[in-house]
Amino acid sequence: MTLIRPFTLSLCALALLTGSVQAGPASTLVNASFVDGAQIVTGTPELADFAAALRQVAADAGAGCQKSEYVVWNSQAGLEAQFRQRLTGLGYSFTVLRTVDDDGHYVSFQAKKTEGSLVGIWADVDGTTLLGWCTLAVSKPAPAATAAPPAASGNRRAWPAFGTFRAGDLVQVYTPTGWRKVEVIEVGVQPGQRGNFEKQYVVNTPGQRTWNDFYAWGRVAHLERQPYWTEFFVGDWKVGEMMAVNLRSDGTSAWNEVAYASASDTLRVRADGTYEWKDLSGKVTKGRWRAAPDGPGIVVKDARGRDWTLRNETNITEERIRGLESARLYPSDRNEMSQAATRPLKR
């Protein structure tokens, strides 16, 4: 998103144009109109840097911009969420590609439906909003769900930082019954701030506001496949740590007693698509991992050839108290218990 920064001065210049054209113009890309006060400024010379940033977003999506549109208006509370909801109402699936909140608020996104895809940049700077988006000329086919990434990436991708998703975003969360599509209702507070839902998202079924649920950011992901869905798991994991909590009493007082059993196995996941699983006896199982077919995660096999799926379960408790990223290995054999996996937090 570094290419977005250079257009800040141009954005301020465009703010002077607001109000000189009839309010509520119709979009040239979708069958809808913008809110009152919006102005289409496609072709304005000050847009050169912004247009370059938009073309880079398209290139990252594996395509080029076919037809572009640029719109500017005075920033309004809730306008970004309304924009996303409007696109969803037109049949598009909306995906945030990246968010930057530094000297302004910048979001790159992709919107897809059967007839075609759009990519764009939404920017809020100094009370002015600028939208630039375009239709994609050619799209690369989506990667197969079971394909492992090439060896070119040596470093693991971070999970989307807390705050990446905002109220109104459609995301998926991992539940005991699998991945579930939900809408973000509220974003909890950052670490150290007072309030409920620290580093958690409050979510619900799209369109509903009763009986909300809340999930740690490590269980919340984009709806569409992203590189971090597999690359996050690259690295060394300790597997099999167990914890027991017992209530003790001496007849006068009661307390919880916590006991840990150290990890028995180690799992090394490599960026080239291979892994090594070393068990308590020292036996090493080697193979090629594959992407989980149902969402973020990777699938590996144990010494007996059974599938296990590694999923992210990082949460504020493990992060703050123990300085660990946490995950869990889920077995395909329901007679087996899932196993905890941890590794030092990468800061």
C-alpha positions as a Markdown table, in Angstrom:
| # | Residue | x | y | z |
|---|---|---|---|---|
| 1 | Met | 0.0 | 0.0 | 0.0 |
| 2 | Thr | 3.0 | 2.3 | 0.0 |
| 3 | Leu | 2.1 | 3.6 | -3.5 |
| 4 | Ile | -1.0 | 5.2 | -2.0 |
| 5 | Arg | 1.0 | 7.8 | 0.0 |
| 6 | Pro | 2.1 | 10.0 | -2.9 |
| 7 | Phe | -1.4 | 11.1 | -3.9 |
| 8 | Thr | -2.1 | 12.9 | -0.5 |
| 9 | Leu | -1.4 | 16.4 | -1.9 |
| 10 | Ser | -3.5 | 15.6 | -5.0 |
| 11 | Leu | -6.3 | 14.6 | -2.8 |
| 12 | Cys | -6.2 | 17.9 | -1.0 |
| 13 | Ala | -6.3 | 19.8 | -4.3 |
| 14 | Leu | -9.3 | 17.8 | -5.5 |
| 15 | Ala | -11.2 | 18.7 | -2.3 |
| 16 | Leu | -11.4 | 22.3 | -3.8 |
| 17 | Leu | -13.5 | 20.9 | -6.7 |
| 18 | Thr | -16.3 | 19.5 | -4.5 |
| 19 | Gly | -19.7 | 21.0 | -5.0 |
| 20 | Ser | -19.1 | 22.4 | -8.5 |
| 21 | Val | -21.1 | 19.5 | -10.2 |
| 22 | Gln | -24.7 | 18.4 | -9.7 |
| 23 | Ala | -25.0 | 16.2 | -6.5 |
| 24 | Gly | -25.5 | 12.5 | -6.6 |
| 25 | Pro | -24.0 | 11.5 | -10.0 |
| 26 | Ala | -24.5 | 8.0 | -11.4 |
| 27 | Ser | -21.6 | 5.7 | -11.5 |
| 28 | Thr | -20.1 | 4.7 | -14.8 |
| 29 | Leu | -19.0 | 1.3 | -13.5 |
| 30 | Val | -22.0 | 0.0 | -11.5 |
| 31 | Asn | -25.8 | 0.5 | -11.8 |
| 32 | Ala | -26.0 | 2.9 | -8.8 |
| 33 | Ser | -25.6 | 6.6 | -7.9 |
| 34 | Phe | -23.3 | 8.2 | -5.4 |
| 35 | Val | -24.5 | 10.2 | -2.4 |
| 36 | Asp | -25.3 | 13.9 | -2.6 |
| 37 | Gly | -22.2 | 16.0 | -2.8 |
| 38 | Ala | -20.1 | 13.5 | -4.6 |
| 39 | Gln | -18.3 | 14.5 | -7.7 |
| 40 | Ile | -16.8 | 12.3 | -10.5 |
| 41 | Val | -13.4 | 13.7 | -11.3 |
| 42 | Thr | -12.1 | 11.0 | -13.8 |
| 43 | Gly | -9.4 | 12.5 | -16.0 |
| 44 | Thr | -8.3 | 15.2 | -13.6 |
| 45 | Pro | -4.5 | 15.7 | -13.9 |
| 46 | Glu | -4.0 | 15.6 | -10.1 |
| 47 | Leu | -5.0 | 12.0 | -10.1 |
| 48 | Ala | -1.8 | 10.7 | -11.7 |
| 49 | Asp | -0.2 | 9.2 | -8.5 |
| 50 | Phe | -3.6 | 7.9 | -7.3 |
| 51 | Ala | -4.2 | 6.2 | -10.7 |
| 52 | Ala | -0.7 | 4.6 | -10.5 |
| 53 | Ala | -1.6 | 3.1 | -7.1 |
| 54 | Leu | -4.9 | 1.8 | -8.4 |
| 55 | Arg | -3.1 | 0.1 | -11.4 |
| 56 | Gln | -0.8 | -1.6 | -8.9 |
| 57 | Val | -3.8 | -2.9 | -6.9 |
| 58 | Ala | -5.2 | -4.3 | -10.2 |
| 59 | Ala | -1.8 | -5.9 | -11.0 |
| 60 | Asp | -1.6 | -7.5 | -7.6 |
| 61 | Ala | -5.0 | -9.0 | -8.4 |
| 62 | Gly | -3.5 | -10.5 | -11.6 |
| 63 | Ala | -5.2 | -8.2 | -14.1 |
| 64 | Gly | -5.2 | -4.6 | -15.5 |
| 65 | Cys | -7.6 | -1.8 | -15.2 |
| 66 | Gln | -10.1 | -1.7 | -18.1 |
| 67 | Lys | -12.3 | 1.2 | -17.2 |
| 68 | Ser | -11.7 | 3.5 | -14.3 |
| 69 | Glu | -13.7 | 6.0 | -12.3 |
| 70 | Tyr | -12.6 | 8.5 | -9.6 |
| 71 | Val | -15.0 | 10.2 | -7.2 |
| 72 | Val | -14.4 | 12.8 | -4.5 |
| 73 | Trp | -16.6 | 14.2 | -1.7 |
| 74 | Asn | -16.5 | 15.5 | 1.9 |
| 75 | Ser | -16.0 | 12.7 | 4.4 |
| 76 | Gln | -19.1 | 11.6 | 6.3 |
| 77 | Ala | -19.5 | 9.2 | 9.2 |
| 78 | Gly | -20.5 | 5.7 | 8.2 |
| 79 | Leu | -20.0 | 6.4 | 4.5 |
| 80 | Glu | -17.5 | 3.6 | 3.9 |
| 81 | Ala | -19.8 | 1.0 | 5.5 |
| 82 | Gln | -22.7 | 2.3 | 3.4 |
| 83 | Phe | -20.6 | 2.0 | 0.3 |
| 84 | Arg | -19.7 | -1.6 | 1.1 |
| 85 | Gln | -23.3 | -2.5 | 1.9 |
| 86 | Arg | -24.4 | -1.0 | -1.4 |
| 87 | Leu | -22.0 | -3.1 | -3.4 |
| 88 | Thr | -23.1 | -6.2 | -1.5 |
| 89 | Gly | -26.7 | -5.3 | -2.3 |
| 90 | Leu | -25.8 | -5.2 | -6.0 |
| 91 | Gly | -24.6 | -8.8 | -5.8 |
| 92 | Tyr | -20.8 | -8.2 | -5.3 |
| 93 | Ser | -18.8 | -10.1 | -2.7 |
| 94 | Phe | -16.5 | -7.5 | -1.0 |
| 95 | Thr | -13.0 | -8.3 | 0.1 |
| 96 | Val | -10.6 | -5.9 | 1.8 |
| 97 | Leu | -7.1 | -6.5 | 0.4 |
| 98 | Arg | -5.2 | -4.2 | 2.7 |
| 99 | Thr | -5.8 | -1.4 | 5.2 |
| 100 | Val | -3.4 | 1.4 | 6.2 |
| 101 | Asp | -4.2 | 3.9 | 8.9 |
| 102 | Asp | -1.3 | 6.3 | 8.8 |
| 103 | Asp | -1.8 | 10.0 | 8.0 |
| 104 | Gly | -5.2 | 9.1 | 6.8 |
| 105 | His | -7.3 | 5.9 | 6.3 |
| 106 | Tyr | -6.6 | 3.9 | 3.1 |
| 107 | Val | -8.3 | 0.6 | 2.0 |
| 108 | Ser | -7.6 | -1.3 | -1.1 |
| 109 | Phe | -10.4 | -3.8 | -2.0 |
| 110 | Gln | -11.8 | -6.1 | -4.6 |
| 111 | Ala | -15.5 | -6.7 | -5.4 |
| 112 | Lys | -16.6 | -9.7 | -7.4 |
| 113 | Lys | -19.6 | -11.2 | -9.1 |
| 114 | Thr | -20.3 | -13.4 | -12.0 |
| 115 | Glu | -20.3 | -10.6 | -14.6 |
| 116 | Gly | -16.9 | -9.3 | -13.6 |
| 117 | Ser | -14.7 | -7.9 | -10.9 |
| 118 | Leu | -13.7 | -4.5 | -9.6 |
| 119 | Val | -10.7 | -3.3 | -7.6 |
| 120 | Gly | -10.4 | 0.0 | -5.9 |
| 121 | Ile | -8.9 | 2.3 | -3.3 |
| 122 | Trp | -10.9 | 4.1 | -0.7 |
| 123 | Ala | -9.1 | 7.0 | 1.0 |
| 124 | Asp | -10.1 | 9.4 | 3.8 |
| 125 | Val | -7.7 | 12.2 | 4.4 |
| 126 | Asp | -8.2 | 15.5 | 6.2 |
| 127 | Gly | -12.0 | 15.5 | 5.8 |
| 128 | Thr | -12.0 | 14.5 | 2.2 |
| 129 | Thr | -12.9 | 11.1 | 0.7 |
| 130 | Leu | -11.5 | 9.9 | -2.6 |
| 131 | Leu | -12.6 | 6.7 | -4.3 |
| 132 | Gly | -10.8 | 5.2 | -7.3 |
| 133 | Trp | -11.9 | 2.0 | -8.8 |
| 134 | Cys | -11.8 | 0.1 | -12.1 |
| 135 | Thr | -13.1 | -3.0 | -13.8 |
| 136 | Leu | -10.5 | -5.7 | -14.4 |
| 137 | Ala | -9.6 | -6.6 | -18.0 |
| 138 | Val | -8.3 | -10.1 | -17.4 |
| 139 | Ser | -8.4 | -12.2 | -14.3 |
| 140 | Lys | -6.0 | -15.0 | -13.4 |
| 141 | Pro | -7.8 | -18.3 | -12.5 |
| 142 | Ala | -8.1 | -18.9 | -8.8 |
| 143 | Pro | -5.5 | -21.3 | -7.4 |
| 144 | Ala | -6.7 | -24.8 | -6.6 |
| 145 | Ala | -7.8 | -25.2 | -3.0 |
| 146 | Thr | -5.3 | -28.0 | -2.3 |
| 147 | Ala | -2.3 | -26.4 | -4.0 |
| 148 | Ala | 0.8 | -25.6 | -1.9 |
| 149 | Pro | 2.6 | -22.3 | -2.6 |
| 150 | Pro | 5.8 | -22.2 | -4.6 |
| 151 | Ala | 9.1 | -22.1 | -2.8 |
| 152 | Ala | 9.7 | -18.4 | -3.7 |
| 153 | Ser | 8.3 | -17.1 | -0.3 |
| 154 | Gly | 10.8 | -17.7 | 2.5 |
| 155 | Asn | 9.0 | -15.8 | 5.2 |
| 156 | Arg | 5.6 | -16.5 | 6.6 |
| 157 | Arg | 2.7 | -14.0 | 6.1 |
| 158 | Ala | 1.2 | -12.5 | 9.2 |
| 159 | Trp | -2.4 | -13.1 | 10.1 |
| 160 | Pro | -4.4 | -9.9 | 9.4 |
| 161 | Ala | -3.7 | -7.5 | 12.3 |
| 162 | Phe | -6.5 | -6.8 | 14.7 |
| 163 | Gly | -8.5 | -3.8 | 13.3 |
| 164 | Thr | -8.0 | -4.9 | 9.6 |
| 165 | Phe | -11.7 | -5.6 | 9.5 |
| 166 | Arg | -14.3 | -2.9 | 10.2 |
| 167 | Ala | -18.0 | -2.7 | 11.1 |
| 168 | Gly | -20.0 | -3.8 | 8.0 |
| 169 | Asp | -17.3 | -6.1 | 6.6 |
| 170 | Leu | -18.3 | -9.7 | 5.7 |
| 171 | Val | -15.8 | -12.2 | 7.0 |
| 172 | Gln | -15.6 | -15.8 | 8.2 |
| 173 | Val | -15.0 | -17.1 | 11.7 |
| 174 | Tyr | -13.9 | -20.5 | 12.8 |
| 175 | Thr | -16.5 | -22.2 | 15.0 |
| 176 | Pro | -16.7 | -25.8 | 16.5 |
| 177 | Thr | -18.8 | -26.7 | 13.5 |
| 178 | Gly | -16.5 | -25.2 | 10.9 |
| 179 | Trp | -16.2 | -21.8 | 9.1 |
| 180 | Arg | -19.2 | -19.5 | 9.2 |
| 181 | Lys | -19.9 | -16.4 | 7.2 |
| 182 | Val | -20.7 | -13.4 | 9.4 |
| 183 | Glu | -20.8 | -9.6 | 9.4 |
| 184 | Val | -18.6 | -7.5 | 11.7 |
| 185 | Ile | -20.9 | -5.6 | 14.0 |
| 186 | Glu | -18.3 | -4.0 | 16.3 |
| 187 | Val | -14.5 | -3.9 | 16.6 |
| 188 | Gly | -13.2 | -4.4 | 20.1 |
| 189 | Val | -10.6 | -2.3 | 21.8 |
| 190 | Gln | -6.9 | -2.5 | 21.3 |
| 191 | Pro | -4.6 | -4.0 | 24.0 |
| 192 | Gly | -4.3 | -1.8 | 27.1 |
| 193 | Gln | -7.4 | 0.1 | 26.4 |
| 194 | Arg | -10.3 | -0.2 | 28.8 |
| 195 | Gly | -13.4 | -2.0 | 27.6 |
| 196 | Asn | -14.9 | -5.3 | 26.6 |
| 197 | Phe | -13.8 | -7.5 | 23.6 |
| 198 | Glu | -10.1 | -6.7 | 23.7 |
| 199 | Lys | -8.7 | -7.7 | 20.3 |
| 200 | Gln | -12.0 | -9.4 | 19.5 |
| 201 | Tyr | -14.6 | -8.8 | 16.8 |
| 202 | Val | -18.2 | -8.7 | 17.6 |
| 203 | Val | -20.1 | -10.5 | 14.8 |
| 204 | Asn | -23.4 | -11.8 | 13.7 |
| 205 | Thr | -25.3 | -13.4 | 10.8 |
| 206 | Pro | -25.5 | -10.7 | 8.0 |
| 207 | Gly | -28.4 | -8.4 | 8.7 |
| 208 | Gln | -29.0 | -9.5 | 12.3 |
| 209 | Arg | -28.1 | -7.5 | 15.4 |
| 210 | Thr | -29.4 | -9.8 | 18.3 |
| 211 | Trp | -27.4 | -12.5 | 20.1 |
| 212 | Asn | -24.1 | -11.2 | 18.8 |
| 213 | Asp | -21.0 | -13.5 | 19.1 |
| 214 | Phe | -17.4 | -12.4 | 19.7 |
| 215 | Tyr | -14.2 | -14.0 | 18.3 |
| 216 | Ala | -10.5 | -13.4 | 18.8 |
| 217 | Trp | -8.8 | -12.0 | 15.7 |
| 218 | Gly | -6.9 | -15.2 | 15.2 |
| 219 | Arg | -10.2 | -16.9 | 14.3 |
| 220 | Val | -11.4 | -14.2 | 11.8 |
| 221 | Ala | -10.4 | -14.3 | 8.2 |
| 222 | His | -11.3 | -13.0 | 4.7 |
| 223 | Leu | -14.0 | -14.8 | 2.8 |
| 224 | Glu | -11.8 | -15.4 | -0.2 |
| 225 | Arg | -8.5 | -17.3 | -0.3 |
| 226 | Gln | -5.5 | -15.1 | 0.7 |
| 227 | Pro | -1.7 | -16.0 | 0.9 |
| 228 | Tyr | -1.7 | -15.9 | 4.7 |
| 229 | Trp | -4.3 | -18.8 | 4.7 |
| 230 | Thr | -1.3 | -21.1 | 4.4 |
| 231 | Glu | 1.8 | -19.0 | 4.8 |
| 232 | Phe | 1.0 | -18.0 | 8.3 |
| 233 | Phe | 1.7 | -21.6 | 9.4 |
| 234 | Val | 5.2 | -21.7 | 8.0 |
| 235 | Gly | 7.7 | -22.2 | 10.9 |
| 236 | Asp | 8.4 | -24.4 | 13.9 |
| 237 | Trp | 5.5 | -25.5 | 16.2 |
| 238 | Lys | 5.6 | -27.3 | 19.5 |
| 239 | Val | 2.7 | -29.8 | 19.4 |
| 240 | Gly | 0.9 | -31.7 | 22.2 |
| 241 | Glu | 1.1 | -29.4 | 25.2 |
| 242 | Met | -1.7 | -30.3 | 27.6 |
| 243 | Met | -3.2 | -28.4 | 30.6 |
| 244 | Ala | -5.3 | -29.6 | 33.5 |
| 245 | Val | -7.3 | -27.4 | 35.8 |
| 246 | Asn | -8.5 | -28.8 | 39.1 |
| 247 | Leu | -10.5 | -27.2 | 41.9 |
| 248 | Arg | -8.8 | -27.7 | 45.2 |
| 249 | Ser | -10.1 | -27.0 | 48.7 |
| 250 | Asp | -8.7 | -27.4 | 52.3 |
| 251 | Gly | -12.1 | -27.1 | 53.9 |
| 252 | Thr | -11.8 | -23.4 | 54.4 |
| 253 | Ser | -10.6 | -22.0 | 51.1 |
| 254 | Ala | -10.9 | -23.1 | 47.5 |
| 255 | Trp | -8.6 | -22.4 | 44.6 |
| 256 | Asn | -7.8 | -23.5 | 41.0 |
| 257 | Glu | -4.7 | -25.6 | 40.5 |
| 258 | Val | -3.3 | -25.6 | 36.9 |
| 259 | Ala | -0.8 | -28.2 | 35.7 |
| 260 | Tyr | 0.9 | -28.3 | 32.3 |
| 261 | Ala | 2.4 | -31.2 | 30.3 |
| 262 | Ser | 5.1 | -30.1 | 28.0 |
| 263 | Ala | 4.7 | -30.5 | 24.2 |
| 264 | Ser | 5.6 | -34.0 | 23.1 |
| 265 | Asp | 6.0 | -33.3 | 19.3 |
| 266 | Thr | 7.5 | -30.7 | 17.0 |
| 267 | Leu | 6.1 | -29.8 | 13.6 |
| 268 | Arg | 8.3 | -27.9 | 11.1 |
| 269 | Val | 6.3 | -26.3 | 8.2 |
| 270 | Arg | 8.4 | -25.1 | 5.3 |
| 271 | Ala | 7.5 | -22.5 | 2.7 |
| 272 | Asp | 8.4 | -24.9 | -0.1 |
| 273 | Gly | 5.3 | -27.1 | 0.7 |
| 274 | Thr | 7.1 | -29.7 | 2.8 |
| 275 | Tyr | 6.9 | -30.5 | 6.5 |
| 276 | Glu | 8.6 | -32.7 | 9.2 |
| 277 | Trp | 6.6 | -34.0 | 12.2 |
| 278 | Lys | 8.8 | -35.4 | 15.0 |
| 279 | Asp | 7.0 | -37.4 | 17.7 |
| 280 | Leu | 7.9 | -38.2 | 21.3 |
| 281 | Ser | 9.8 | -41.3 | 20.3 |
| 282 | Gly | 12.0 | -39.3 | 17.9 |
| 283 | Lys | 10.4 | -40.7 | 14.8 |
| 284 | Val | 10.1 | -38.1 | 12.0 |
| 285 | Thr | 7.3 | -38.1 | 9.4 |
| 286 | Lys | 8.0 | -36.2 | 6.2 |
| 287 | Gly | 5.7 | -35.1 | 3.5 |
| 288 | Arg | 4.1 | -32.3 | 1.6 |
| 289 | Trp | 1.4 | -30.3 | 3.3 |
| 290 | Arg | -1.6 | -29.0 | 1.3 |
| 291 | Ala | -4.0 | -26.1 | 1.8 |
| 292 | Ala | -7.1 | -26.9 | 3.9 |
| 293 | Pro | -10.0 | -27.0 | 1.4 |
| 294 | Asp | -12.6 | -25.2 | 3.6 |
| 295 | Gly | -10.7 | -22.1 | 4.7 |
| 296 | Pro | -7.4 | -21.0 | 6.4 |
| 297 | Gly | -5.2 | -23.8 | 7.5 |
| 298 | Ile | -2.9 | -26.6 | 6.2 |
| 299 | Val | -3.3 | -30.4 | 6.2 |
| 300 | Val | -0.5 | -32.7 | 7.2 |
| 301 | Lys | -0.3 | -36.5 | 7.7 |
| 302 | Asp | 0.9 | -38.3 | 10.9 |
| 303 | Ala | 3.1 | -41.4 | 11.0 |
| 304 | Arg | 0.0 | -43.6 | 10.4 |
| 305 | Gly | -1.1 | -41.6 | 7.3 |
| 306 | Arg | -4.0 | -39.8 | 9.0 |
| 307 | Asp | -4.9 | -36.2 | 8.1 |
| 308 | Trp | -4.6 | -33.4 | 10.6 |
| 309 | Thr | -5.5 | -29.8 | 9.9 |
| 310 | Leu | -3.6 | -27.0 | 11.6 |
| 311 | Arg | -5.7 | -23.9 | 12.3 |
| 312 | Asn | -4.9 | -20.5 | 13.9 |
| 313 | Glu | -6.2 | -19.9 | 17.3 |
| 314 | Thr | -4.0 | -17.0 | 18.5 |
| 315 | Asn | -5.7 | -15.0 | 21.2 |
| 316 | Ile | -4.9 | -12.2 | 23.7 |
| 317 | Thr | -4.4 | -14.5 | 26.6 |
| 318 | Glu | -1.6 | -16.6 | 25.0 |
| 319 | Glu | -0.1 | -13.6 | 23.4 |
| 320 | Arg | 0.0 | -11.4 | 26.5 |
| 321 | Ile | 0.7 | -13.9 | 29.3 |
| 322 | Arg | 3.0 | -16.4 | 27.5 |
| 323 | Gly | 4.2 | -14.5 | 24.5 |
| 324 | Leu | 3.0 | -17.2 | 22.1 |
| 325 | Glu | 1.1 | -17.6 | 18.9 |
| 326 | Ser | -1.3 | -20.5 | 19.3 |
| 327 | Ala | -2.9 | -23.0 | 16.8 |
| 328 | Arg | -4.5 | -26.4 | 17.0 |
| 329 | Leu | -4.2 | -29.6 | 15.1 |
| 330 | Tyr | -7.6 | -31.1 | 14.3 |
| 331 | Pro | -7.8 | -34.8 | 13.4 |
| 332 | Ser | -9.8 | -36.3 | 10.6 |
| 333 | Asp | -10.4 | -39.3 | 12.9 |
| 334 | Arg | -13.0 | -38.3 | 15.4 |
| 335 | Asn | -11.7 | -40.9 | 17.9 |
| 336 | Glu | -8.6 | -38.7 | 18.3 |
| 337 | Met | -8.3 | -35.5 | 20.4 |
| 338 | Ser | -7.2 | -32.3 | 18.8 |
| 339 | Gln | -3.7 | -31.1 | 19.8 |
| 340 | Ala | -2.5 | -27.7 | 20.9 |
| 341 | Ala | 0.3 | -26.1 | 18.9 |
| 342 | Thr | 2.4 | -23.0 | 20.0 |
| 343 | Arg | 5.4 | -21.0 | 18.9 |
| 344 | Pro | 7.1 | -17.8 | 20.1 |
| 345 | Leu | 5.2 | -14.7 | 19.1 |
| 346 | Lys | 6.9 | -13.0 | 16.1 |
| 347 | Arg | 7.0 | -9.3 | 16.8 |
